């Protein structure tokens, strides 16, 4: 199942939140992203159906191995691109916003070249 940009953003958010807490709930995802409960609920249903996310009996979200691999890849792209843009003189807020858009469309080949160039 190929994810749209929004699905990737949800995975990245769950990944980020799971680095801070072992208990990640849909409401946490919604608050972090500024999305409504119905939007998050629909997205979580699609991510579960796609095999990217599971929930436990308490309703806490966890990434599957596939979900974690994709989320960490997206997050790495975000951090590398943000850091590179900041080093080029872009303010951090703008760099993070631009990196957020770029991380979803850049090819693996181009990203690997950027990563090598950035020394990461």
N, C-alpha and C positions, 0 to 999 in steps of 0.2 A: 504494500500500500504506500503510494507516494503521498507525503504530507504537503499541505499548503503552508505558506509562510506562517499563518496564524497557529497551525498545529505545532510547528517548530517553536514558536514563541512560547506556547504553553509548556512544552517539554523543557525548554531552557529555564522557564520560571520554576517549574517543579525541581529541576536540578539545583538551581541557585538556593531555593528555600530548603531543600534537603541537606545542603551543606551547613545550614544554620541550625536546623532542628530535625529530629527524627520523626516528628509529627507534622506532616504536611497535609492540610485539608483543602477541599475545594474552596472554602471561604477564604483561606490564606492566599490562594492563587488569585482569586477575584480581587482581593484587596491590593495585592502587589501590582496587578496589571490594570486595575481600575475598571474591571468588567463586572457586569451584573451576574447574579447567581444563575439565572437561566442560561446565559451565554456560556458560563463556565461548565455548567451541568451538561449541556449539549456537547461541548468540546471534549469533556472527560469521557462521555459515552463513545464518541468517535475514536478517541485514543485507546480506550479499553478494547473496542472492537478491532482495532488495528494491531493490538498486541504490544502497545507501548507503555501502558499504565495498568496497574492493578490497585484494588482497594482492599484493605483488611476489614475485619468485622467491626472495627471502630470507625470506619469511614476514612481512614488515613490513606493517602495516595503514595504509591511507590512506583518507580520506573522499573520496567522489565529490563533484562539485559540489552535487548534491542533498543528500548527507549533511552537507557542510560548511555549507550554508545552514541546514538544520534544527538542527544542533549549535550554530551560533553564535547562533541565535535562542533556543534553550533556555538557553545560557550567559548571554546578555544578560539574560534574565528572571531567572535565578538571582542574578546580581550586582546588578541594580537592586533586586529585592525584598529581598535581604539587606541592602544599604546602607540602604534605606528603613526596614526594621525596626530596624536598629541606631540610626539617627537618632531613631527613636521611643522608644528606651530599652531595647530587647531586647538581651541579651548576644549577642555575635557567634556563638557556637556554636549557640544556640537559633535565632537569626535564619537562619543558614545551613540548619539542618535544616528549619525551617518553609518557607523559600524553595524548598527542594528539592521539597517536596510541592506547593506552590502553583504552581510553574512549569509543571507538567504539566496543570493543570486550568483555569487562568485563561484567559478568552477574550482574543482579540487586542484587542478594543475596551476591555476593562477594563485590560489591561496598558498599552495606549497612554495611557490616562487617568492611570494611576499614573506612568508614565514622564514625562508632561508635568508632573504635579504635583511630581515629584521633581526636575524641572529637568534632565532628561537627554535 
